[in-house]
Amino acid sequence: ISIIEESNPQQVRMAFLACVGSHKVNGVAAIHSDIIKQTIFKDFVRIQGEDKFINKTNGVSPRRWMNECNPDMSNLITEVVGDRSWVNDLTKVKQLESKLEDANFRERWWAAKQKNKERLAEYILTTTGIKVSPRALFDVQVKRIHEYKRQLMNIFSVIYRYHLLKQMSPEQREREVPRVVIFAGKAASGYWVAKQVIKLINSVAEVVNSDEEIGDVLKVVFIPDYSVTAAEVIIPASDISQHISTAGTEASGTSNMKFVLNGGIILGTVDGANIEIGEEIGEEQIFFFGCLAHEVEDFRHYLRFNQPKPDSALQTAFDMIQRNTFGDAQLFQSLIDAIMRGGDVYLLSVDFPSYIEAHKAVEEAYRNHDEWVTKSILSVARMSKFSSDRSIQEYAEEVWNIEPQPVLNCGL
C-alpha cells in the first residue's frame, strides 16, 4: 500500500494517496464499490477495514433534468401529483403508476415525447443540415468518446443494419421500423483512436444519409459541439439510449439516469448504475445484453492469445469498411486491427452478437405502441432513487456528518 511506486523513476500512486488521505472511500454505483474493494484497494480493505469503503450511488437533479428541460412531461407529473413539490421530492413521481390505465393520460404522455422529438429534429436540421423524421425511433448515444464506452460497436451495428437494408426489396424496407441513430460527444485532444471513431461515424452518416434507396428508414447523425445545452434538447427526445460500456468499466454513469427520468428506455450492458436502475424500474423496462463483469478477465485472457473468427454480422461490417464503402479503408483499418489483432480489450467481438439481438428486441417492443408507453411511464415513476437530493442526503448523513440548514427567504 505504499504511496510511492518503486519504479525508475519513482512515481506517486495518486489513488493510494487519496485513499490514505480520506476518511471514507466511495464508489458511485454498487458494482463500482465492489470492484474497487476487490481490485485496486483490496489491501487497504484488509488493513484499514471494510468500514472505510462505502457506496453512494450517483444521482441527477430533477430540477434541470426534468423540470427545466422537459416542460410538457413535467406538467403532466405536476397534474398527477397535484403540485410542483415533486421537483424537490422525487418519490412523489411514484403516483404516475396510478395513470397506467388512463387512455387520455397515456395519449398526452406520448404527445409530450413526440413534441420533444420534433424539437430535436429541428435542432438536428439547424446544426447539421440533416432532415430526420420525428416519427422514427430515436436511438441515442451521447457521452464522452472513449473506447470503453464503445461508440465503435454502435457504429459497426449501424453499418450492419445498412447492409441488411440494402439486401431488402422496397416492400421489405417499408415494413422496417425507421430509425435515427444519434451520436454526440467529445474526444480528448490527444486521443487519436476516439477521433478515428468520430471520423468513421461521420463517414458512415455521409453515405447512409445520401442513399435515396434507404431514405428515412435509416439516418445517422453526429451532433457537433456536445454540451449541457445540447443535452437538454437531446435527452427528452430519446426513445432508446445506449449505455454499452464493457461490463465493469463504467463507474456509474449519470446520463443513463437522465434519459430514464425523461421517459426513455435503456439499451445497455450490466454495468454501472444500469444495474441499479434495472432493480428499481424492473428489468423488463431495460434491454440488457453482453457479458458480465466477472467474465471480462477470462475473455480478455483468451483473446490475448487467440484470434477467433468474428461473428458474421461483425465481419460484414468489417468487409463493408474494407471495400471502401465509407471512404478510404486505410483510415479505419487500425480500428479493425485493435479488435482482430490487438486483443479486443473492450470485448466488442464478444458482445456483438447479443448486442444485435438486443436491437431486434427493441424493435419488436417499439412496434407494440401500448407496451412501449407503459415502459416509458413506469420508468419515470420508479426513478426516485436517482435524484441527486437522495445522493447528497446520504453523503451528508454518512460521510460529511453535517446537519441541514433552513433556506432563508431572500425575496427571490
C-alpha positions as CSV (number, residue, x, y, z in Angstrom):
1,I,0.0,0.0,0.0
2,S,3.0,2.3,-0.5
3,I,2.1,5.7,-1.8
4,I,5.3,5.6,-3.8
5,E,5.6,3.2,-6.7
6,E,9.2,1.9,-6.7
7,S,9.8,2.3,-10.4
8,N,12.6,4.1,-12.2
9,P,11.9,7.0,-11.8
10,Q,9.7,6.7,-8.7
11,Q,6.1,7.8,-9.1
12,V,3.3,8.7,-6.8
13,R,0.3,6.4,-6.8
14,M,-2.4,9.0,-6.8
15,A,-5.3,6.7,-6.0
16,F,-3.3,5.3,-3.0
17,L,-2.5,8.9,-1.8
18,A,-6.2,9.8,-2.0
19,C,-7.1,6.6,-0.1
20,V,-4.7,7.4,2.7
21,G,-5.8,11.0,2.9
22,S,-9.5,10.3,3.1
23,H,-11.6,9.1,6.0
24,K,-14.1,7.4,3.6
25,V,-13.7,6.0,0.1
26,N,-16.8,5.9,-2.0
27,G,-17.8,4.1,-5.1
28,V,-20.6,5.8,-7.2
29,A,-22.6,2.7,-8.0
30,A,-22.9,-0.6,-6.2
31,I,-20.9,-2.6,-8.8
32,H,-18.2,0.1,-8.8
33,S,-17.9,0.0,-5.0
34,D,-17.5,-3.8,-5.1
35,I,-14.9,-3.7,-7.8
36,I,-12.6,-1.2,-6.1
37,K,-12.7,-3.2,-2.9
38,Q,-11.8,-6.4,-4.8
39,T,-9.1,-4.8,-7.0
40,I,-7.2,-1.6,-6.6
41,F,-7.9,-1.1,-2.9
42,K,-8.1,-4.7,-1.7
43,D,-5.0,-4.4,0.5
44,F,-6.4,-1.2,2.1
45,V,-9.6,-3.1,2.8
46,R,-7.6,-5.8,4.6
47,I,-5.6,-3.4,6.6
48,Q,-7.9,-0.4,7.3
49,G,-11.2,-2.4,7.4
50,E,-14.3,-2.6,5.2
51,D,-16.0,0.3,7.1
52,K,-13.8,2.8,5.3
53,F,-15.2,1.7,1.9
54,I,-18.8,2.7,1.2
55,N,-21.3,3.2,-1.7
56,K,-23.2,6.3,-2.5
57,T,-24.8,5.8,-5.9
58,N,-24.8,8.9,-8.1
59,G,-28.0,11.0,-8.8
60,V,-29.1,13.8,-11.1
61,S,-31.1,16.9,-10.4
62,P,-34.8,16.6,-11.3
63,R,-34.9,20.4,-11.5
64,R,-32.7,20.6,-14.5
65,W,-33.1,17.1,-16.0
66,M,-36.9,17.0,-16.0
67,N,-38.5,20.2,-14.8
68,E,-36.2,22.5,-16.9
69,C,-35.5,20.5,-20.0
70,N,-38.9,18.7,-20.4
71,P,-41.7,21.1,-19.6
72,D,-44.5,19.2,-21.2
73,M,-43.8,16.0,-19.3
74,S,-43.2,18.0,-16.1
75,N,-46.6,19.5,-16.4
76,L,-48.1,16.0,-16.6
77,I,-46.3,14.9,-13.5
78,T,-47.5,18.1,-11.7
79,E,-51.0,17.4,-12.7
80,V,-50.8,13.8,-11.2
81,V,-49.1,14.9,-8.0
82,G,-51.3,17.9,-7.6
83,D,-48.5,20.5,-7.2
84,R,-44.8,21.0,-8.1
85,S,-43.5,19.6,-4.8
86,W,-42.2,16.5,-6.7
87,V,-39.3,18.7,-8.0
88,N,-37.8,18.6,-4.5
89,D,-39.2,15.2,-3.5
90,L,-38.9,12.8,-6.4
91,T,-40.5,10.0,-4.5
92,K,-43.8,11.6,-5.5
93,V,-43.5,10.6,-9.1
94,K,-44.4,7.1,-8.0
95,Q,-48.0,8.4,-8.3
96,L,-47.7,8.2,-12.1
97,E,-48.3,4.4,-11.8
98,S,-52.0,5.2,-11.0
99,K,-52.3,6.6,-14.5
100,L,-51.1,3.5,-16.3
101,E,-54.6,2.5,-17.4
102,D,-55.8,6.1,-18.2
103,A,-56.0,6.2,-22.0
104,N,-56.2,10.0,-22.2
105,F,-53.1,10.4,-19.9
106,R,-51.2,7.8,-22.0
107,E,-52.0,9.7,-25.1
108,R,-50.8,13.0,-23.7
109,W,-47.7,11.3,-22.4
110,W,-46.8,10.2,-25.8
111,A,-47.7,13.6,-27.3
112,A,-45.1,15.1,-24.9
113,K,-42.5,12.7,-26.1
114,Q,-43.4,13.3,-29.7
115,K,-43.1,17.1,-29.2
116,N,-39.6,16.6,-27.8
117,K,-38.7,14.5,-30.8
118,E,-39.9,17.2,-33.1
119,R,-37.8,19.8,-31.3
120,L,-34.7,17.6,-31.6
121,A,-35.4,17.0,-35.3
122,E,-35.5,20.8,-35.8
123,Y,-32.2,21.1,-33.8
124,I,-30.5,18.5,-35.9
125,L,-31.6,20.2,-39.1
126,T,-30.3,23.5,-37.9
127,T,-27.0,22.2,-36.6
128,T,-26.2,19.6,-39.2
129,G,-28.5,20.2,-42.2
130,I,-29.7,16.6,-41.9
131,K,-33.5,16.1,-42.1
132,V,-34.8,13.3,-39.9
133,S,-38.4,12.1,-39.3
134,P,-39.7,12.6,-35.8
135,R,-41.9,9.5,-36.4
136,A,-38.8,7.3,-36.5
137,L,-37.3,5.5,-33.4
138,F,-34.7,7.9,-31.9
139,D,-31.7,5.8,-30.9
140,V,-29.3,7.9,-28.9
141,Q,-25.7,7.5,-27.6
142,V,-24.3,10.8,-26.3
143,K,-21.3,10.8,-24.0
144,R,-17.5,11.3,-23.9
145,I,-16.0,9.4,-26.9
146,H,-13.9,6.6,-25.4
147,E,-13.1,3.0,-26.4
148,Y,-14.6,1.6,-23.2
149,K,-17.9,3.4,-23.9
150,R,-18.0,1.5,-27.3
151,Q,-19.4,4.0,-29.7
152,L,-17.4,1.9,-32.1
153,M,-19.6,-1.1,-31.5
154,N,-22.6,1.1,-32.1
155,I,-21.4,2.3,-35.5
156,F,-20.4,-1.2,-36.5
157,S,-24.0,-2.2,-35.8
158,V,-25.3,0.7,-37.9
159,I,-23.1,-0.5,-40.8
160,Y,-24.5,-4.0,-40.4
161,R,-28.1,-2.6,-40.4
162,Y,-27.3,-0.6,-43.5
163,H,-26.1,-3.8,-45.2
164,L,-29.3,-5.6,-44.3
165,L,-31.5,-2.8,-45.6
166,K,-29.6,-2.8,-48.9
167,Q,-30.4,-6.5,-49.4
168,M,-34.1,-5.9,-48.9
169,S,-36.7,-5.2,-51.5
170,P,-38.5,-1.8,-51.3
171,E,-41.6,-3.6,-49.9
172,Q,-39.5,-5.3,-47.2
173,R,-37.8,-2.0,-46.2
174,E,-41.2,-0.4,-45.9
175,R,-42.0,-2.8,-43.1
176,E,-38.9,-2.0,-41.1
177,V,-39.0,0.3,-38.1
178,P,-37.5,3.6,-39.2
179,R,-34.5,4.6,-37.0
180,V,-32.5,7.7,-36.5
181,V,-29.1,6.8,-34.8
182,I,-27.8,9.9,-33.0
183,F,-24.3,10.3,-31.6
184,A,-22.7,13.2,-29.8
185,G,-19.7,13.7,-27.6
186,K,-16.2,14.9,-27.5
187,A,-12.8,13.2,-27.6
188,A,-9.8,14.2,-25.5
189,S,-7.5,16.4,-27.6
190,G,-4.7,13.8,-27.9
191,Y,-7.0,10.7,-28.1
192,W,-6.3,9.6,-31.6
193,V,-8.5,6.4,-31.6
194,A,-11.5,8.3,-30.3
195,K,-11.1,10.8,-33.1
196,Q,-10.9,8.0,-35.6
197,V,-14.2,6.7,-34.3
198,I,-15.8,10.2,-34.8
199,K,-14.4,10.2,-38.3
200,L,-15.9,6.7,-39.0
201,I,-19.4,7.8,-37.7
202,N,-19.4,10.9,-39.9
203,S,-18.2,8.9,-42.9
204,V,-21.0,6.3,-42.4
205,A,-23.5,9.1,-42.0
206,E,-22.5,10.8,-45.2
207,V,-23.1,7.5,-47.2
208,V,-26.3,6.4,-45.5
209,N,-28.0,9.8,-45.4
210,S,-27.4,10.4,-49.1
211,D,-28.7,6.9,-50.1
212,E,-32.1,7.7,-51.6
213,E,-32.9,4.0,-51.7
214,I,-32.8,3.9,-47.9
215,G,-34.5,7.2,-47.3
216,D,-35.9,7.7,-43.8
217,V,-35.6,4.0,-42.9
218,L,-32.1,4.8,-41.5
219,K,-30.5,8.1,-40.7
220,V,-27.2,8.6,-38.9
221,V,-26.4,11.9,-37.1
222,F,-23.3,13.1,-35.3
223,I,-24.4,16.3,-33.4
224,P,-21.4,18.6,-33.1
225,D,-20.2,20.6,-30.0
226,Y,-21.9,18.5,-27.4
227,S,-22.8,20.4,-24.3
228,V,-25.3,20.6,-21.5
229,T,-27.4,22.9,-23.7
230,A,-27.5,20.3,-26.4
231,A,-28.2,17.6,-23.9
232,E,-31.3,19.4,-22.7
233,V,-32.7,19.0,-26.2
234,I,-31.4,15.5,-27.0
235,I,-32.2,13.7,-23.8
236,P,-36.0,14.3,-23.6
237,A,-36.4,13.2,-27.2
238,S,-34.8,9.7,-26.9
239,D,-36.8,6.5,-27.4
240,I,-33.8,4.4,-26.5
241,S,-30.5,5.5,-25.2
242,Q,-27.3,3.3,-25.4
243,H,-25.1,2.8,-22.3
244,I,-23.0,0.0,-23.6
245,S,-19.7,0.1,-21.8
246,T,-17.7,-3.1,-21.3
247,A,-19.0,-4.6,-18.1
248,G,-17.0,-3.4,-15.1
249,T,-15.6,-0.3,-16.8
250,E,-18.2,2.3,-16.1
251,A,-18.1,3.6,-12.5
252,S,-21.8,4.7,-12.6
253,G,-22.9,6.9,-15.4
254,T,-25.4,9.6,-14.9
255,S,-26.7,10.2,-18.4
256,N,-28.5,6.8,-18.1
257,M,-30.4,8.3,-15.2
258,K,-31.3,11.5,-17.1
259,F,-32.6,9.5,-20.1
260,V,-34.8,7.2,-18.0
261,L,-36.1,10.2,-15.9
262,N,-37.3,11.6,-19.2
263,G,-39.2,8.5,-20.3
264,G,-36.5,7.0,-22.5
265,I,-35.6,3.3,-22.4
266,I,-32.1,1.9,-21.8
267,L,-30.3,-0.5,-24.1
268,G,-27.2,-1.4,-22.1
269,T,-24.8,-3.7,-20.5
270,V,-25.0,-5.0,-16.9
271,D,-22.6,-2.3,-15.7
272,G,-22.5,0.9,-13.6
273,A,-25.8,2.3,-12.5
274,N,-27.6,0.4,-15.2
275,I,-27.8,-2.4,-12.8
276,E,-29.5,-0.4,-10.0
277,I,-31.8,1.3,-12.5
278,G,-32.9,-2.1,-13.6
279,E,-33.5,-3.1,-10.0
280,E,-35.6,0.0,-9.4
281,I,-37.7,0.2,-12.5
282,G,-37.9,-3.5,-13.4
283,E,-35.6,-5.3,-15.8
284,E,-38.5,-5.7,-18.2
285,Q,-38.1,-1.9,-18.8
286,I,-34.4,-2.3,-19.9
287,F,-32.8,-4.1,-22.8
288,F,-29.7,-5.8,-21.2
289,F,-27.1,-7.7,-23.2
290,G,-23.4,-8.7,-23.0
291,C,-21.0,-10.5,-20.8
292,L,-20.9,-9.8,-17.0
293,A,-18.1,-8.1,-15.1
294,H,-16.8,-11.3,-13.5
295,E,-16.4,-12.8,-17.0
296,V,-14.4,-10.0,-18.6
297,E,-10.9,-11.0,-17.5
298,D,-11.4,-14.6,-18.7
299,F,-12.5,-13.3,-22.1
300,R,-9.5,-10.9,-22.3
301,H,-7.1,-13.6,-21.4
302,Y,-8.5,-15.8,-24.1
303,L,-8.4,-13.1,-26.7
304,R,-4.9,-12.1,-25.8
305,F,-3.6,-15.4,-27.1
306,N,-6.3,-16.4,-29.7
307,Q,-7.8,-14.8,-32.7
308,P,-11.3,-16.3,-33.1
309,K,-13.2,-15.7,-36.2
310,P,-15.6,-12.7,-35.6
311,D,-19.4,-13.1,-35.7
312,S,-20.8,-13.0,-39.2
313,A,-22.6,-9.7,-38.6
314,L,-19.4,-8.0,-37.3
315,Q,-17.4,-9.5,-40.2
316,T,-20.0,-8.0,-42.6
317,A,-19.3,-4.5,-41.1
318,F,-15.5,-5.0,-41.4
319,D,-16.0,-6.1,-45.0
320,M,-18.0,-3.0,-45.9
321,I,-15.4,-0.7,-44.4
322,Q,-12.6,-2.6,-46.2
323,R,-14.4,-2.3,-49.5
324,N,-14.0,1.5,-49.2
325,T,-17.8,1.8,-48.8
326,F,-17.3,4.7,-46.4
327,G,-14.2,6.2,-47.9
328,D,-10.5,5.1,-47.8
329,A,-10.5,1.9,-45.8
330,Q,-6.9,2.6,-44.6
331,L,-8.3,5.4,-42.4
332,F,-10.2,2.9,-40.3
333,Q,-8.1,-0.3,-40.6
334,S,-6.5,0.4,-37.2
335,L,-9.9,0.2,-35.6
336,I,-10.5,-3.2,-37.0
337,D,-7.0,-4.3,-36.2
338,A,-7.5,-3.4,-32.5
339,I,-10.3,-6.0,-32.4
340,M,-8.8,-8.6,-34.6
341,R,-5.1,-8.4,-33.7
342,G,-4.9,-6.2,-30.6
343,G,-6.6,-8.5,-28.1
344,D,-10.0,-6.7,-28.3
345,V,-9.6,-5.3,-24.9
346,Y,-13.1,-3.9,-24.7
347,L,-14.7,-7.2,-26.0
348,L,-16.6,-5.8,-29.0
349,S,-16.4,-9.2,-30.7
350,V,-17.6,-11.0,-27.6
351,D,-20.7,-8.8,-27.1
352,F,-21.6,-8.0,-30.7
353,P,-24.0,-11.0,-31.3
354,S,-26.0,-10.3,-28.1
355,Y,-26.0,-6.6,-29.0
356,I,-27.6,-7.3,-32.3
357,E,-30.2,-9.5,-30.7
358,A,-31.0,-6.7,-28.2
359,H,-31.6,-4.3,-31.0
360,K,-34.1,-6.8,-32.5
361,A,-35.8,-6.9,-29.1
362,V,-36.0,-3.1,-29.1
363,E,-37.7,-3.0,-32.5
364,E,-40.2,-5.7,-31.5
365,A,-41.1,-3.8,-28.4
366,Y,-41.4,-0.5,-30.3
367,R,-43.9,-2.0,-32.7
368,N,-46.2,-2.6,-29.7
369,H,-47.0,1.1,-29.0
370,D,-49.0,0.4,-25.8
371,E,-46.3,-1.7,-24.4
372,W,-43.7,1.0,-25.1
373,V,-45.8,3.7,-23.5
374,T,-46.2,1.5,-20.4
375,K,-42.4,1.0,-20.2
376,S,-41.9,4.8,-20.5
377,I,-44.3,5.8,-17.8
378,L,-43.1,3.0,-15.4
379,S,-39.5,4.1,-15.9
380,V,-40.2,7.7,-14.8
381,A,-42.5,6.6,-12.0
382,R,-39.8,4.4,-10.4
383,M,-36.7,6.7,-10.7
384,S,-36.9,8.5,-7.3
385,K,-33.7,6.7,-6.0
386,F,-31.6,8.5,-8.7
387,S,-32.3,12.1,-7.5
388,S,-29.2,14.0,-6.5
389,D,-31.2,15.0,-3.4
390,R,-31.1,11.4,-2.2
391,S,-27.4,11.1,-3.0
392,I,-26.4,14.4,-1.2
393,Q,-28.6,13.4,1.8
394,E,-26.6,10.2,2.1
395,Y,-23.3,11.9,1.9
396,A,-24.4,14.5,4.5
397,E,-25.5,11.9,7.0
398,E,-23.0,9.1,6.5
399,V,-19.8,10.8,5.2
400,W,-19.7,14.5,6.0
401,N,-21.7,14.3,9.3
402,I,-23.4,17.7,8.7
403,E,-26.9,18.9,9.5
404,P,-29.3,20.5,7.0
405,Q,-29.8,24.3,7.4
406,P,-33.0,26.1,6.5
407,V,-33.0,28.1,3.3
408,L,-33.6,31.8,4.0
409,N,-36.2,33.6,2.1
410,C,-34.2,36.2,0.2
411,G,-37.2,37.5,-1.7
412,L,-36.1,35.8,-5.0
